[in-house]
C-alpha cells in the first residue's frame, strides 16, 4: 500500500534526489519556505528547504523496491528503514502542504502593476506603520518601493513591501 516515507539526502541534495525520483515516476514532496535576501540593493525571495537534507516520498514498498530508492542519486537512506518501514501519516503531509501554501501566499502575493508616481500620497494598510500616511518616492524592484514619511520630526525614506501601501485617492477617494 502506498504511503509517505522520509528519506535522508546528501548535503544540499534534496532537489537532485527529487529530480531523479521523479524520473522513476515516484511522487515526492519537498517542503519549502520563502526567504527574503538583499542582493545588490534589491530584495529577492528564494525558496529554502524547510527540512534541509530531507525529502518525503510516496510509494508502495511492495511495488517499488527499497533498494531502488536507496540507489537513487542524491539519496542516502530511508529514515527508520530497518526491518519494518515507518510511514508518515497523510494528515501530516497535508498539514505541511497547507501551511506552506498559506505562508507562500502571504509572503509572495500577486502584486498588481504599480499605479503610483513620485509625489503621490499613500497610506499604509498593514504592518508596523499601519494607518500612517506618506509620499510615494519610487519603485524598488518588483515587490518593494521607497516611501517618504515623517517620523520623530524627520522625513525618512523607507523601503517597504508594495502590498502594505495604498494610494490615498484609491482608499478614501
N, CA, C and O of each residue as an XYZ file, in Angstrom:
692
protein
N       0.827     -1.177      0.000
C       0.000      0.000      0.000
C       0.878      1.250      0.000
O       1.858      1.326      0.741
N       0.521      2.233     -0.838
C       1.301      3.457     -0.926
C       1.199      4.254      0.362
O       0.143      4.339      0.988
N       2.331      4.834      0.739
C       2.383      5.679      1.926
C       3.548      6.655      1.782
O       4.405      6.501      0.912
N       3.559      7.657      2.650
C       4.639      8.635      2.668
C       5.759      8.130      3.578
O       5.515      7.612      4.668
N       6.987      8.297      3.101
C       8.169      7.943      3.876
C       9.140      9.109      3.806
O       9.094      9.916      2.877
N      10.017      9.190      4.793
C      11.009     10.248      4.849
C      12.352      9.683      4.411
O      12.779      8.630      4.883
N      13.009     10.393      3.509
C      14.347      9.954      3.106
C      15.370     11.025      3.478
O      15.094     12.224      3.451
N      16.543     10.548      3.820
C      17.663     11.414      4.145
C      18.515     11.525      2.890
O      18.872     10.517      2.280
N      18.838     12.753      2.511
C      19.576     13.006      1.273
C      20.989     13.493      1.564
O      21.319     13.876      2.686
N      21.794     13.469      0.545
C      23.149     14.010      0.654
C      23.039     15.520      0.923
O      22.029     16.133      0.578
N      24.073     16.124      1.538
C      24.006     17.566      1.834
C      23.654     18.389      0.592
O      24.280     18.264     -0.460
N      22.642     19.226      0.747
C      22.097     20.067     -0.333
C      21.724     19.236     -1.563
O      21.812     19.715     -2.693
N      21.311     17.999     -1.336
C      20.982     17.108     -2.438
C      19.504     16.793     -2.574
O      19.127     15.898     -3.332
N      18.644     17.533     -1.833
C      17.215     17.229     -1.873
C      16.633     17.385     -3.280
O      15.856     16.546     -3.736
N      17.014     18.460     -3.953
C      16.450     18.711     -5.287
C      16.947     17.684     -6.303
O      16.198     17.250     -7.179
N      18.205     17.306     -6.177
C      18.751     16.292     -7.083
C      18.024     14.964     -6.880
O      17.644     14.302     -7.845
N      17.836     14.582     -5.610
C      17.119     13.338     -5.305
C      15.679     13.431     -5.814
O      15.143     12.468     -6.361
N      15.064     14.594     -5.629
C      13.685     14.789     -6.088
C      13.579     14.621     -7.604
O      12.654     13.971     -8.092
N      14.508     15.195     -8.339
C      14.503     15.075     -9.801
C      14.704     13.628    -10.238
O      14.005     13.145    -11.129
N      15.654     12.936     -9.617
C      15.936     11.547    -10.001
C      14.791     10.605     -9.637
O      14.518      9.653    -10.368
N      14.127     10.860     -8.526
C      12.958     10.050     -8.165
C      11.794     10.331     -9.116
O      11.049      9.418     -9.473
N      11.640     11.578     -9.521
C      10.578     11.933    -10.474
C      10.797     11.224    -11.810
O       9.836     10.808    -12.457
N      12.053     11.087    -12.222
C      12.358     10.377    -13.467
C      11.954      8.907    -13.383
O      11.714      8.270    -14.409
N      11.878      8.368    -12.165
C      11.455      6.982    -11.951
C       9.946      6.881    -11.722
O       9.419      5.791    -11.498
N       9.252      8.023    -11.778
C       7.799      8.023    -11.588
C       7.379      7.947    -10.132
O       6.267      7.516     -9.829
N       8.249      8.356     -9.235
C       7.947      8.317     -7.799
C       7.609      9.726     -7.329
O       8.372     10.667     -7.543
N       6.449      9.853     -6.683
C       5.990     11.146     -6.185
C       6.814     11.570     -4.976
O       7.123     10.754     -4.108
N       7.168     12.858     -4.926
C       7.944     13.393     -3.812
C       7.317     14.699     -3.333
O       6.487     15.298     -4.016
N       7.731     15.118     -2.158
C       7.305     16.405     -1.616
C       8.466     17.002     -0.842
O       8.978     16.396      0.100
N       8.879     18.200     -1.249
C       9.963     18.926     -0.601
C       9.377     20.211     -0.016
O       9.180     21.181     -0.748
N       9.094     20.236      1.290
C       8.542     21.449      1.899
C       9.562     22.585      1.869
O      10.729     22.397      2.213
N       9.107     23.759      1.453
C       9.982     24.925      1.390
C       9.287     26.120      2.029
O       8.085     26.094      2.295
N      10.059     27.152      2.267
C       9.506     28.419      2.730
C      10.238     29.554      2.012
O      11.399     29.408      1.630
N       9.550     30.684      1.833
C      10.198     31.812      1.163
C      11.113     32.567      2.124
O      10.747     32.827      3.270
N      12.293     32.912      1.647
C      13.256     33.654      2.453
C      13.687     34.884      1.667
O      14.146     34.776      0.529
N      13.536     36.052      2.279
C      13.945     37.294      1.621
C      15.436     37.506      1.815
O      15.980     37.269      2.893
N      16.093     37.964      0.735
C      17.516     38.274      0.797
C      17.749     39.601      0.108
O      17.069     39.934     -0.863
N      18.703     40.352      0.604
C      19.084     41.610     -0.009
C      20.304     41.362     -0.882
O      21.375     41.020     -0.380
N      20.142     41.534     -2.192
C      21.238     41.333     -3.131
C      21.359     42.556     -4.022
O      20.419     42.909     -4.734
N      22.508     43.196     -3.982
C      22.786     44.376     -4.798
C      21.712     45.451     -4.618
O      21.281     46.086     -5.581
N      21.299     45.637     -3.390
C      20.320     46.673     -3.086
C      18.880     46.296     -3.383
O      17.982     47.108     -3.166
N      18.638     45.110     -3.865
C      17.286     44.666     -4.194
C      16.915     43.476     -3.319
O      17.734     42.596     -3.055
N      15.679     43.469     -2.883
C      15.195     42.353     -2.082
C      14.682     41.276     -3.023
O      13.832     41.539     -3.874
N      15.200     40.061     -2.867
C      14.726     38.933     -3.660
C      14.199     37.867     -2.711
O      14.617     37.779     -1.557
N      13.285     37.069     -3.215
C      12.722     35.985     -2.419
C      13.146     34.675     -3.063
O      12.952     34.473     -4.262
N      13.726     33.784     -2.261
C      14.085     32.466     -2.780
C      13.458     31.409     -1.886
O      13.190     31.649     -0.709
N      13.231     30.243     -2.459
C      12.626     29.142     -1.716
C      13.719     28.319     -1.071
O      14.675     27.920     -1.736
N      13.583     28.059      0.241
C      14.569     27.334      1.022
C      13.906     26.091      1.604
O      12.739     26.128      1.995
N      14.647     24.998      1.658
C      14.126     23.752      2.203
C      13.792     23.912      3.681
O      14.613     24.394      4.462
N      12.588     23.507      4.058
C      12.155     23.587      5.454
C      12.935     22.607      6.328
O      13.282     22.917      7.468
N      13.205     21.424      5.783
C      13.981     20.401      6.487
C      15.192     20.059      5.630
O      15.127     19.138      4.816
N      16.313     20.794      5.801
C      17.483     20.530      4.959
C      17.905     19.059      5.020
O      17.933     18.446      6.087
N      18.226     18.520      3.861
C      18.685     17.133      3.668
C      17.579     16.096      3.766
O      17.873     14.901      3.733
N      16.322     16.499      3.885
C      15.219     15.540      3.981
C      14.201     15.783      2.870
O      13.997     16.911      2.420
N      13.569     14.691      2.443
C      12.584     14.722      1.370
C      11.542     13.648      1.650
O      11.881     12.556      2.107
N      10.289     13.947      1.381
C       9.223     12.969      1.557
C       8.972     12.268      0.219
O       8.938     12.915     -0.827
N       8.797     10.944      0.257
C       8.479     10.171     -0.949
C       7.203      9.371     -0.716
O       6.920      8.930      0.398
N       6.436      9.194     -1.796
C       5.161      8.485     -1.723
C       5.255      7.283     -2.654
O       5.236      7.424     -3.877
N       5.357      6.095     -2.053
C       5.470      4.887     -2.870
C       5.009      3.672     -2.086
O       4.795      3.730     -0.875
N       4.864      2.576     -2.804
C       4.460      1.307     -2.208
C       5.683      0.397     -2.185
O       6.169      0.014     -3.249
N       6.200      0.034     -1.002
C       7.393     -0.817     -0.925
C       7.198     -2.206     -1.532
O       8.177     -2.876     -1.861
N       5.937     -2.649     -1.687
C       5.685     -3.943     -2.312
C       5.797     -3.861     -3.840
O       5.990     -4.878     -4.507
N       5.676     -2.654     -4.386
C       5.753     -2.452     -5.838
C       7.123     -1.904     -6.245
O       7.739     -2.392     -7.193
N       7.588     -0.894     -5.523
C       8.888     -0.274     -5.790
C       9.857     -0.731     -4.708
O       9.591     -0.545     -3.521
N      10.954     -1.314     -5.097
C      11.883     -1.851     -4.094
C      12.587     -0.740     -3.323
O      12.891      0.324     -3.863
N      12.834     -1.015     -2.064
C      13.548     -0.080     -1.203
C      14.964      0.119     -1.734
O      15.504      1.222     -1.646
N      15.564     -0.919     -2.279
C      16.916     -0.825     -2.843
C      16.947      0.190     -3.993
O      17.934      0.906     -4.163
N      15.882      0.249     -4.768
C      15.782      1.210     -5.886
C      15.795      2.644     -5.347
O      16.448      3.517     -5.919
N      15.077      2.885     -4.253
C      15.064      4.216     -3.643
C      16.458      4.529     -3.088
O      16.989      5.614     -3.325
N      17.051      3.585     -2.352
C      18.365      3.803     -1.760
C      19.440      4.061     -2.805
O      20.387      4.801     -2.539
N      19.314      3.469     -3.989
C      20.348      3.625     -5.012
C      20.133      4.855     -5.905
O      20.905      5.091     -6.834
N      19.107      5.621     -5.629
C      18.842      6.828     -6.417
C      19.861      7.901     -6.064
O      20.171      8.115     -4.892
N      20.382      8.576     -7.092
C      21.373      9.639     -6.870
C      20.791     10.726     -5.974
O      19.671     11.188     -6.188
N      21.560     11.124     -4.975
C      21.141     12.145     -4.029
C      20.562     11.579     -2.742
O      20.514     12.272     -1.725
N      20.119     10.321     -2.775
C      19.503      9.690     -1.601
C      20.561      8.946     -0.809
O      21.416      8.275     -1.387
N      20.508      9.060      0.523
C      21.383      8.265      1.378
C      20.620      7.058      1.906
O      21.070      5.920      1.773
N      19.444      7.319      2.517
C      18.666      6.190      3.046
C      17.243      6.636      3.374
O      16.946      7.828      3.458
N      16.387      5.657      3.555
C      15.040      5.915      4.051
C      15.129      5.935      5.570
O      15.671      5.010      6.176
N      14.602      6.980      6.182
C      14.670      7.121      7.635
C      13.781      6.072      8.297
O      12.627      5.888      7.909
N      14.326      5.393      9.290
C      13.578      4.376     10.031
C      13.417      3.077      9.278
O      12.542      2.275      9.601
N      14.254      2.857      8.273
C      14.131      1.648      7.448
C      15.074      0.570      7.972
O      16.223      0.476      7.538
N      14.596     -0.220      8.882
C      15.360     -1.373      9.387
C      14.587     -2.612      8.922
O      14.669     -2.989      7.753
N      13.855     -3.229      9.806
C      13.056     -4.386      9.413
C      11.663     -3.962      8.953
O      11.158     -4.451      7.943
N      11.054     -3.058      9.696
C       9.743     -2.541      9.326
C       9.872     -1.055      9.002
O      10.423     -0.288      9.792
N       9.366     -0.656      7.849
C       9.449      0.755      7.457
C       8.386      1.560      8.199
O       7.253      1.109      8.373
N       8.768      2.749      8.630
C       7.852      3.629      9.339
C       7.278      4.637      8.363
O       8.003      5.479      7.833
N       5.974      4.553      8.124
C       5.336      5.507      7.210
C       4.894      6.744      7.983
O       4.794      6.732      9.210
N       4.635      7.794      7.244
C       4.200      9.063      7.828
C       2.724      9.234      7.497
O       2.305      9.006      6.362
N       1.957      9.628      8.470
C       0.521      9.803      8.297
C       0.238     10.863      7.233
O       0.885     11.910      7.200
N      -0.737     10.582      6.361
C      -1.113     11.509      5.290
C      -1.518     12.878      5.823
O      -1.281     13.891      5.165
N      -2.127     12.921      7.006
C      -2.593     14.197      7.552
C      -1.421     15.135      7.859
O      -1.565     16.354      7.770
N      -0.273     14.577      8.218
C       0.901     15.404      8.496
C       1.382     16.064      7.203
O       1.681     17.258      7.185
N       1.454     15.291      6.135
C       1.883     15.840      4.841
C       0.877     16.885      4.368
O       1.260     17.950      3.884
N      -0.412     16.575      4.511
C      -1.461     17.523      4.100
C      -1.325     18.836      4.879
O      -1.419     19.915      4.293
N      -1.108     18.751      6.175
C      -0.963     19.948      7.008
C       0.275     20.751      6.604
O       0.218     21.980      6.550
N       1.387     20.078      6.321
C       2.595     20.768      5.857
C       2.331     21.511      4.550
O       2.747     22.658      4.389
N       1.643     20.860      3.622
C       1.333     21.489      2.337
C       0.436     22.707      2.518
O       0.637     23.733      1.868
N      -0.550     22.595      3.396
C      -1.465     23.719      3.640
C      -0.711     24.902      4.260
O      -0.900     26.045      3.846
N       0.126     24.630      5.233
C       0.889     25.703      5.886
C       1.872     26.339      4.911
O       2.057     27.556      4.917
N       2.505     25.517      4.073
C       3.444     26.044      3.084
C       2.707     26.945      2.101
O       3.184     28.032      1.774
N       1.557     26.502      1.634
C       0.770     27.303      0.694
C       0.353     28.629      1.329
O       0.437     29.677      0.688
N      -0.095     28.588      2.582
C      -0.508     29.810      3.273
C       0.663     30.768      3.444
O       0.521     31.969      3.216
N       1.816     30.248      3.843
C       2.991     31.077      4.047
C       3.443     31.718      2.745
O       3.791     32.899      2.721
N       3.441     30.958      1.672
C       3.865     31.484      0.376
C       2.894     32.550     -0.103
O       3.319     33.581     -0.624
N       1.598     32.318      0.064
C       0.616     33.294     -0.421
C       0.663     34.588      0.388
O       0.289     35.637     -0.137
N       1.108     34.555      1.643
C       1.208     35.793      2.413
C       2.518     36.517      2.158
O       2.571     37.744      2.243
N       3.575     35.779      1.847
C       4.880     36.403      1.588
C       5.011     36.829      0.132
O       5.602     37.869     -0.158
N       4.466     36.038     -0.782
C       4.598     36.319     -2.203
C       3.231     36.590     -2.834
O       2.801     35.823     -3.696
N       2.537     37.657     -2.432
C       1.222     37.918     -3.016
C       1.349     38.360     -4.470
O       2.385     38.880     -4.886
N       0.295     38.150     -5.225
C       0.265     38.655     -6.588
C       0.130     40.172     -6.495
O      -0.835     40.674     -5.919
N       1.076     40.895     -7.050
C       1.071     42.345     -6.942
C       0.655     42.944     -8.271
O       1.233     42.652     -9.317
N      -0.354     43.783     -8.203
C      -0.851     44.454     -9.402
C       0.188     45.486     -9.837
O       1.024     45.904     -9.036
N       0.134     45.899    -11.118
C       1.064     46.921    -11.575
C       0.944     48.172    -10.701
O      -0.148     48.529    -10.260
N       2.051     48.817    -10.464
C       2.074     49.985     -9.602
C       1.489     51.176    -10.354
O       2.011     51.585    -11.392
N       0.406     51.726     -9.822
C      -0.257     52.865    -10.459
C       0.018     54.135     -9.678
O      -0.883     54.951     -9.487
N       1.251     54.315     -9.225
C       1.623     55.492     -8.460
C       2.829     56.145     -9.100
O       3.682     55.484     -9.691
N       2.880     57.457     -8.968
C       4.031     58.201     -9.455
C       4.635     58.968     -8.295
O       3.999     59.156     -7.258
N       5.870     59.410     -8.480
C       6.587     60.111     -7.426
C       5.766     61.311     -6.954
O       5.305     62.120     -7.759
N       5.596     61.410     -5.643
C       4.852     62.520     -5.050
C       3.422     62.177     -4.665
O       2.776     62.955     -3.963
N       2.905     61.015     -5.112
C       1.539     60.609     -4.749
C       1.467     60.327     -3.256
O       2.388     59.757     -2.670
N       0.344     60.740     -2.644
C       0.145     60.452     -1.222
C      -0.290     59.004     -1.068
O      -1.109     58.498     -1.836
N       0.282     58.338     -0.045
C      -0.056     56.935      0.231
C      -0.464     56.793      1.677
O      -0.242     57.677      2.505
N      -1.069     55.651      1.957
C      -1.439     55.293      3.320
C      -1.001     53.846      3.525
O      -1.221     52.997      2.662
N      -0.384     53.570      4.663
C      -0.014     52.193      4.986
C      -1.279     51.445      5.401
O      -2.047     51.932      6.230
N      -1.495     50.264      4.826
C      -2.703     49.486      5.128
C      -2.399     48.245      5.956
O      -3.310     47.502      6.320
N      -1.104     48.016      6.257
C      -0.716     46.855      7.051
C       0.696     47.074      7.569
O       1.406     47.964      7.102
N       1.095     46.269      8.525
C       2.461     46.316      9.024
C       2.643     47.305     10.165
O       1.668     47.816     10.715
N       3.904     47.574     10.520
C       4.182     48.418     11.683
C       3.772     49.883     11.510
O       3.586     50.591     12.500
N       3.628     50.344     10.266
C       3.247     51.741     10.018
C       1.763     51.868      9.658
O       1.339     52.884      9.108
N       0.987     50.843      9.968
C      -0.438     50.801      9.622
C      -1.131     52.123      9.948
O      -1.008     52.650     11.054
N      -1.865     52.646      8.960
C      -2.669     53.866      9.024
C      -1.860     55.157      9.010
O      -2.448     56.236      9.083
N      -0.528     55.087      8.919
C       0.267     56.297      8.748
C       0.231     56.693      7.273
O       0.065     55.845      6.397
N       0.386     57.976      7.012
C       0.415     58.453      5.635
C       1.828     58.851      5.261
O       2.652     59.171      6.118
N       2.090     58.826      3.976
C       3.402     59.184      3.483
C       3.317     59.602      2.029
O       2.234     59.862      1.504
N       4.473     59.664      1.386
C       4.559     60.074     -0.013
C       5.331     59.002     -0.774
O       6.413     58.590     -0.356
N       4.766     58.554     -1.896
C       5.449     57.568     -2.738
C       6.662     58.228     -3.371
O       6.559     59.325     -3.920
N       7.819     57.561     -3.296
C       9.037     58.114     -3.869
C       9.393     57.411     -5.178
O       9.438     58.051     -6.228
N       9.650     56.078     -5.124
C       9.961     55.343     -6.348
C       9.872     53.846     -6.118
O       9.927     53.376     -4.982
N       9.733     53.093     -7.218
C       9.703     51.633     -7.148
C      11.106     51.126     -6.848
O      12.101     51.723     -7.260
N      11.166     50.009     -6.121
C      12.434     49.383     -5.749
C      12.295     47.891     -6.039
O      12.059     47.103     -5.124
N      12.436     47.505     -7.285
C      12.232     46.112     -7.670
C      10.760     45.855     -7.954
O       9.955     46.783     -8.030
N      10.422     44.577     -8.109
C       9.057     44.208     -8.463
C       8.093     44.260     -7.288
O       6.902     44.505     -7.482
N       8.585     44.034     -6.070
C       7.680     43.882     -4.928
C       7.868     44.934     -3.849
O       7.156     44.912     -2.846
N       8.797     45.845     -4.025
C       9.059     46.837     -2.988
C       9.072     48.236     -3.586
O       9.131     48.397     -4.805
N       9.017     49.243     -2.725
C       9.094     50.631     -3.169
C       9.637     51.487     -2.032
O       9.666     51.066     -0.876
N      10.067     52.695     -2.381
C      10.532     53.645     -1.377
C       9.402     54.610     -1.068
O       8.718     55.102     -1.965
N       9.219     54.869      0.217
C       8.181     55.778      0.687
C       8.833     56.793      1.609
O       9.709     56.451      2.402
N       8.402     58.046      1.500
C       8.858     59.099      2.399
C       7.747     59.362      3.401
O       6.586     59.522      3.023
N       8.102     59.406      4.673
C       7.117     59.819      5.674
C       7.845     60.397      6.869
O       9.027     60.138      7.095
N       7.100     61.190      7.626
C       7.701     61.878      8.756
C       7.554     61.041     10.016
O       6.457     60.619     10.384
N       8.677     60.813     10.661
C       8.680     60.071     11.910
C       9.711     60.712     12.832
O      10.838     60.976     12.412
N       9.343     60.959     14.056
C      10.190     61.598     15.060
C      10.730     62.936     14.561
O      11.896     63.263     14.784
N       9.882     63.702     13.889
C      10.239     65.048     13.456
C      11.144     65.121     12.251
O      11.572     66.211     11.871
N      11.453     63.982     11.631
C      12.333     63.979     10.458
C      11.679     63.186      9.338
O      10.958     62.218      9.577
N      11.942     63.612      8.125
C      11.432     62.857      6.985
C      12.368     61.682      6.721
O      13.577     61.861      6.573
N      11.800     60.482      6.664
C      12.577     59.262      6.454
C      12.202     58.626      5.120
O      11.045     58.667      4.703
N      13.190     58.042      4.461
C      12.951     57.282      3.228
C      13.097     55.808      3.590
O      14.164     55.370      4.023
N      12.007     55.038      3.409
C      11.981     53.650      3.845
C      11.578     52.755      2.680
O      10.679     53.093      1.910
N      12.249     51.607      2.554
C      11.876     50.608      1.560
C      10.832     49.688      2.191
O      11.073     49.105      3.248
N       9.664     49.556      1.536
C       8.577     48.743      2.076
C       8.014     47.824      0.995
O       8.221     48.043     -0.198
N       7.315     46.817      1.428
C       6.608     45.905      0.534
C       5.449     46.672     -0.099
O       4.694     47.339      0.608
N       5.298     46.587     -1.409
C       4.226     47.318     -2.096
C       2.841     46.878     -1.646
O       1.878     47.633     -1.770
N       2.736     45.657     -1.121
C       1.429     45.153     -0.698
C       0.912     45.853      0.551
O      -0.275     45.740      0.858
N       1.766     46.580      1.291
C       1.317     47.217      2.535
C       0.956     48.681      2.366
O       0.649     49.355      3.350
N       0.986     49.198      1.119
C       0.603     50.594      0.908
C      -0.539     50.683     -0.095
O      -0.760     49.788     -0.911
N      -1.251     51.794      0.000
C      -2.336     52.071     -0.924
C      -2.339     53.566     -1.196
O      -1.970     54.363     -0.334
N      -2.754     53.940     -2.389
C      -2.893     55.346     -2.719
C      -4.013     55.936     -1.870
O      -5.051     55.301     -1.683
N      -3.808     57.145     -1.356
C      -4.845     57.795     -0.543
C      -6.093     57.998     -1.377
O      -7.204     57.859     -0.866
N      -5.934     58.324     -2.655
C      -7.081     58.516     -3.555
C      -7.878     57.243     -3.709
O      -9.108     57.277     -3.690
N      -7.185     56.094     -3.864
C      -7.875     54.807     -4.013
C      -8.575     54.409     -2.737
O      -9.656     53.821     -2.774
N      -7.969     54.724     -1.607
C      -8.505     54.274     -0.323
C      -9.664     55.141      0.132
O     -10.676     54.625      0.606
N      -9.528     56.462     -0.008
C     -10.544     57.368      0.509
C     -11.303     58.093     -0.586
O     -12.283     58.789     -0.321
N     -10.835     57.922     -1.840
C     -11.308     58.715     -2.932
C     -12.620     58.446     -3.449
O     -13.060     59.109     -4.389
